């Protein structure tokens, strides 16, 4: 017959195993969130700076004979 403490111990071991498994993927999720944030910032900067970049490139292209 399983006692209350044995069931509690089994439950806590299973809970700690789930916590370890979810902690493994946490670094990957954080890395993906950082990469996504950087990509969104780069798209925003490109949209904001697009007229200046186009003007500069046109000046450079027109300066060649």
One Martini backbone bead per residue (centre of mass of N, CA, C, O) as a GRO file, in nm:
protein
   65
    1UNK     BB    1   0.096   0.037   0.023
    2UNK     BB    2   0.053   0.369  -0.038
    3UNK     BB    3   0.163   0.645   0.088
    4UNK     BB    4   0.148   0.977   0.120
    5UNK     BB    5   0.461   1.028   0.095
    6UNK     BB    6   0.506   0.868  -0.166
    7UNK     BB    7   0.316   1.037  -0.342
    8UNK     BB    8   0.453   1.308  -0.287
    9UNK     BB    9   0.730   1.227  -0.394
   10UNK     BB   10   0.638   1.155  -0.684
   11UNK     BB   11   0.519   1.432  -0.749
   12UNK     BB   12   0.781   1.600  -0.704
   13UNK     BB   13   0.951   1.452  -0.916
   14UNK     BB   14   0.769   1.517  -1.157
   15UNK     BB   15   0.781   1.826  -1.123
   16UNK     BB   16   1.091   1.853  -1.155
   17UNK     BB   17   1.104   1.733  -1.440
   18UNK     BB   18   0.932   1.951  -1.576
   19UNK     BB   19   1.109   2.192  -1.494
   20UNK     BB   20   1.362   2.098  -1.646
   21UNK     BB   21   1.240   2.086  -1.931
   22UNK     BB   22   1.148   2.392  -1.944
   23UNK     BB   23   1.438   2.516  -1.892
   24UNK     BB   24   1.575   2.427  -2.157
   25UNK     BB   25   1.384   2.612  -2.356
   26UNK     BB   26   1.424   2.904  -2.251
   27UNK     BB   27   1.677   2.999  -2.407
   28UNK     BB   28   1.553   2.973  -2.690
   29UNK     BB   29   1.321   3.172  -2.648
   30UNK     BB   30   1.496   3.417  -2.576
   31UNK     BB   31   1.658   3.421  -2.839
   32UNK     BB   32   1.413   3.454  -3.030
   33UNK     BB   33   1.315   3.722  -2.908
   34UNK     BB   34   1.569   3.887  -2.969
   35UNK     BB   35   1.578   3.841  -3.275
   36UNK     BB   36   1.295   3.959  -3.330
   37UNK     BB   37   1.351   4.242  -3.217
   38UNK     BB   38   1.586   4.313  -3.406
   39UNK     BB   39   1.429   4.277  -3.671
   40UNK     BB   40   1.213   4.494  -3.613
   41UNK     BB   41   1.414   4.730  -3.582
   42UNK     BB   42   1.538   4.708  -3.867
   43UNK     BB   43   1.279   4.759  -4.025
   44UNK     BB   44   1.216   5.034  -3.900
   45UNK     BB   45   1.482   5.171  -3.985
   46UNK     BB   46   1.451   5.125  -4.288
   47UNK     BB   47   1.186   5.286  -4.320
   48UNK     BB   48   1.297   5.556  -4.196
   49UNK     BB   49   1.582   5.563  -4.387
   50UNK     BB   50   1.517   5.530  -4.693
   51UNK     BB   51   1.544   5.818  -4.816
   52UNK     BB   52   1.844   5.865  -4.733
   53UNK     BB   53   1.964   5.620  -4.876
   54UNK     BB   54   1.870   5.685  -5.164
   55UNK     BB   55   2.011   5.958  -5.187
   56UNK     BB   56   2.300   5.864  -5.139
   57UNK     BB   57   2.312   5.655  -5.371
   58UNK     BB   58   2.254   5.862  -5.598
   59UNK     BB   59   2.505   6.037  -5.549
   60UNK     BB   60   2.710   5.815  -5.599
   61UNK     BB   61   2.616   5.730  -5.886
   62UNK     BB   62   2.641   6.032  -6.009
   63UNK     BB   63   2.964   6.065  -5.959
   64UNK     BB   64   3.001   5.893  -6.189
   65UNK     BB   65   3.105   5.893  -6.532
   0.00000   0.00000   0.00000
